[in-house]
Amino acid sequence: MTLDELNALPAAAAEDSLLACCASRRWAAAVAGGRPYEGLPALRDAAAAALDGLDWADIEEALRAHPRIGERPEGRGREASWSRREQSGMDAAEERVRTALAEGNRRYEERFGHVFLICATGLGAADMLAALERRLGNPPEAERRIVRGELGKIVQLRLVKLLGRETEG
């Protein structure tokens, strides 16, 4: 899809497309409602502003669409495909690292009540595990800020993918 095509979609179709970037309905409606966008920077700025305006319930809605780190996303949709590529650093992970991630995910979810979220693009399994272990000690409010930031990174990368670009150029 091009930016012109996104700009031209009916509101509901634009929201559906944007949900692959962030599964918060409120976020998708805000970004779709800001069209037309002059270029990718304007779209990215609007996406960041919309994310900043979400309350925690909206963030939790978005988190429910993200697979646990180390688990292969099921499905054939755009979001599942992107998640598989984003977590490709897990492909060569040793069994001990996979086991530690599974246990860390369980402990994280018990502590914070939602999936551990990290922008996994470019990270190896050991990097993700180290971040998970480090973040388990965070106070809940600090962790919420980190999660919002990680979601923002993922959204920015996915907007580029949505527009059919693998890089920003």
C-alpha positions in Angstrom: 0.0 0.0 0.0 1.2 3.5 -0.7 0.5 6.6 1.4 -1.8 7.9 -1.3 -3.8 4.6 -1.1 -4.0 4.8 2.7 -5.1 8.4 2.5 -7.8 7.5 0.0 -9.3 4.5 1.9 -12.7 4.8 3.6 -12.2 5.4 7.4 -13.1 1.9 8.4 -10.7 0.3 5.9 -7.9 2.7 6.9 -8.5 1.8 10.6 -8.4 -1.9 9.7 -5.1 -1.5 7.9 -3.6 0.5 10.7 -4.6 -2.1 13.3 -1.7 -4.3 11.9 0.7 -1.6 13.2 -1.0 -1.1 16.6 -4.0 -3.1 17.7 -5.5 -0.3 19.8 -8.8 0.6 18.1 -8.5 4.1 19.6 -5.0 4.6 18.1 -6.1 3.4 14.7 -9.2 5.7 14.7 -7.0 8.7 15.7 -4.4 8.0 13.0 -7.0 7.3 10.3 -8.9 10.4 11.4 -5.9 12.6 10.8 -5.6 11.8 7.1 -4.6 12.9 4.5 -0.9 12.8 5.4 1.6 14.7 3.2 4.4 12.1 3.7 5.7 9.4 5.9 7.2 11.8 8.5 3.7 13.4 9.0 2.1 9.9 9.4 4.8 8.9 11.9 4.4 12.1 13.9 0.6 11.6 14.0 1.1 7.9 15.0 3.4 8.9 17.9 1.1 11.6 19.1 -1.9 9.2 19.0 0.1 6.6 21.0 1.1 9.3 23.6 -2.6 10.0 24.0 -3.7 6.5 24.8 -4.6 5.5 28.3 -3.3 2.2 29.8 -6.4 0.2 28.8 -5.7 1.1 25.2 -2.1 0.0 25.5 -3.3 -3.3 27.0 -5.6 -3.8 24.1 -2.6 -3.4 21.8 -0.5 -5.7 23.9 -3.0 -8.5 23.5 -2.1 -8.8 19.8 1.6 -9.4 20.5 2.9 -12.9 20.9 5.2 -13.8 23.8 8.9 -13.4 23.0 10.1 -16.8 21.9 6.7 -18.1 20.7 6.0 -18.3 17.0 3.0 -16.2 16.1 0.2 -18.2 14.5 -1.8 -17.1 11.5 -1.3 -15.9 8.1 -2.1 -12.2 8.5 0.1 -9.3 8.0 0.7 -8.8 11.8 1.6 -12.4 12.4 4.1 -12.3 9.5 5.7 -9.1 10.8 6.0 -10.6 14.3 7.7 -13.7 12.9 10.3 -11.5 11.1 10.7 -9.2 14.1 11.5 -12.1 16.3 13.8 -13.8 13.9 16.6 -13.4 16.4 15.0 -16.4 18.2 15.6 -18.7 15.2 19.1 -19.7 16.4 18.4 -19.6 20.1 19.7 -22.4 22.2 17.2 -24.5 24.1 18.4 -23.2 27.5 17.7 -19.6 26.3 14.2 -20.6 25.0 13.5 -22.3 28.4 14.7 -19.2 30.3 12.5 -16.9 28.1 9.4 -19.1 28.7 10.0 -18.9 32.4 10.8 -15.2 32.3 7.6 -14.6 30.3 5.6 -16.4 32.9 7.1 -14.4 35.8 6.7 -11.1 33.9 3.1 -11.8 33.2 2.4 -12.7 36.8 4.2 -9.5 38.0 2.8 -7.0 35.5 -0.4 -8.6 34.1 0.5 -8.4 30.5 2.9 -9.8 27.9 6.6 -8.7 28.0 7.0 -6.4 25.0 10.3 -5.4 23.4 11.1 -4.2 20.0 12.8 -7.4 18.9 14.0 -6.2 15.5 17.7 -6.7 15.3 18.0 -8.4 18.8 19.3 -11.9 19.4 17.6 -14.2 21.9 20.2 -13.6 24.6 19.6 -9.8 24.3 15.9 -10.3 24.7 16.4 -12.5 27.7 18.8 -10.1 29.3 16.2 -7.2 28.8 13.4 -9.4 30.2 15.4 -10.3 33.3 16.5 -6.7 33.9 12.9 -5.4 33.5 11.5 -7.9 35.9 12.9 -5.7 38.7 11.2 -2.5 37.5 8.4 -0.8 39.5 5.1 -1.1 37.6 4.9 2.5 36.6 8.4 2.5 35.2 7.7 -0.7 33.3 4.5 0.9 31.8 6.6 3.8 30.5 9.1 1.3 29.0 6.3 -0.8 27.4 4.8 2.3 25.8 8.2 3.2 24.4 8.8 -0.3 23.0 5.3 -0.3 21.5 6.1 3.1 19.9 9.2 1.6 18.3 7.3 -1.3 16.9 4.5 1.0 15.6 7.1 3.1 13.8 8.7 0.1 12.1 5.3 -1.3 11.1 4.1 1.9 9.6 7.1 1.7 7.2 6.2 -1.9 6.4 2.5 -1.0 5.9 3.5 1.4 3.2 5.5 -1.3 1.4 8.9 -0.1 2.4 11.5 -2.2 4.3 13.5 0.9 5.1 12.5 4.5 5.6 14.3 5.7 2.5 
